[in-house]
Amino acid sequence: MSAKELKGWLGSDDSTGSGWSKDDGSGETIGHESGRKIIKILSANPQKDPQKYSAEQIGHMRKVVSYCKRHLAQEETAKRNTDSKSYKSLKNWGHDALKG
């Protein structure tokens, strides 16, 4: 997803209601927080120049890829049902299962 698409998605009610809640009592999900980090990463380096990513950004991107890969392998639901929690959670992590 593009930064603009992800930002729009994260502002929706569907986004805030899916995924595991953070332990800090904020009510925000882990995936929603990840999505905000992804937007910052994409916005800071729109040309996707590999030399311009920080070690922290690369670490987060690896975490995102790992999460998406694991959940797509475990569940086919995300590809079949756009109303499923799996689909919505993956979108919070910047992956639209219908696009990939």
N, C-alpha and C positions, 0 to 999 in steps of 0.2 A: 504494500500500500504506500501511496505517497504521503508525505507529511501532512498535506492538506486533507486527504481522505481520512487519515488516522485521527487528525484533530477533530474533524467533523464527527467521526464515529465515537470518539471518547466523550463528546458532549451529549451523546444520546442516553436516554434512560436504559436502553438495552445494554449498553456498555457497562454502566455502573452496577448493574444487577447480576453480573456473571463473574465467576471465578472465586478464588479463595481470598477471604478478607485478610488484610494485614493484621499483625498482632498489636498494633499501636492504638487501637480503639477509634481510629479515624473513620472506619466504615469503607475506606477505599480498598479495592482489591489489589493484589500483587501485580496482576496483569495490567490493570489500569495505570499503576505507577510506572510499570515497564513501558507502556505506550507513550507516556509523557517523556520518558528518557529517549525513546526512539525518535520522537518528533525533534527533540533538541539535537540529537546526533545528525539527523537528516538535514535539518535547517542550518547547522554549523558547517556542513560540507556538502552543498548541493551538487557539486561536480563529482562527488564520491572518489576523491583523490586519496588513495590508500596511505599516502605519506602524511595526510592531515588528520588522521584519527589518533586520539590519545590511547594509551594503554587501557584506561578505564572504559572508553567507548568500545574498544575491541573486545574487552572482557564482557561487556553487556551484550554486544551483538552475538557473541558465542553462546551466551546464556539463552538468548532469544531463539537462535537456530536450534539449539538442543531441545528447548521446550517444545517448539513447533514440530520438530522431527519425532520426538517421543509421543506426543499426543496424536499426531496424524497416523502413526503406526498402530497405536492402541485403539483408535476409534475411527470408524468410517462415517460415523454420524455427522461429523462436521461437513462432510462433502455432500451429504444427502438432505440435511435438514437445517435450513438457515435460521430456524427458530430454536435450535438446540443450544444448550449451555456451552457445548464444545465449540460450536461455530463462533459464538459470541466471544468466548474466552480467547480463542485464537486470534480473532480480530483485535482484541485488546493488546495482543503481543505483535500486532502489525501484519498478521497473515490472514488474508481473505482466501479461504479454502476453495472458493469458486473461481478464483483467478489463477491458482497455481496448480 
